[in-house]
Amino acid sequence: MLNLLNEAGLQASLVKNVHESIWRKAGFNSVINPLSALLNCNVAEFGQLNYGTQLTDLILEEINAVAQAEGIPFSVRIIKQMLEAQFNPQASGQHYPSMHQDLNKQRLTEIDFLNGYIVKLGRKHQLATPVNQMITGLIHSKEQLGQLG
């Protein structure tokens, strides 16, 4: 089955821990999607920002705490490496993430399934997630502004 998917050009791979893989992708998207949308920038531009690393660290620290409470292996270092690899314009640096595109087209975003989900799980484990809560609120506010305009 894996060979069939790869032959179709889907670049499939097997992973030992699917939850770890899901959380890695969610961590990546919880940084680049809302921050690119809020800052109105593409991936490469985000990578050049002086405060980009600090913002990334704040979001990922909270996600890491929630992942640990959920018993999910999570590596902030790996996610930061994944992000940095995309900052190069030849990689996907010129790309505007889906959340940015959704807001520009006045569509609702997936924020509740990314940063909003971290907030929900943080409450479950009595962990404070103020940065992810703020990010979620800001994106919902931009969604609402799009509906007003």
Secondary structure, DSSP 8 states (H G I E B T S, - for coil): -HHHHHHTT------S-HHHHHHHHHHHHHHHHHHHHHHT--HHHHHT-TTHHHHHHHHHHHHHHHHHHHT----HHHHHHHHHHH-SIIIIIT---HHHHHHHTT---SGGGTHHHHHHHHHHTT---HHHHHHHHHHHHHHHHHHH-
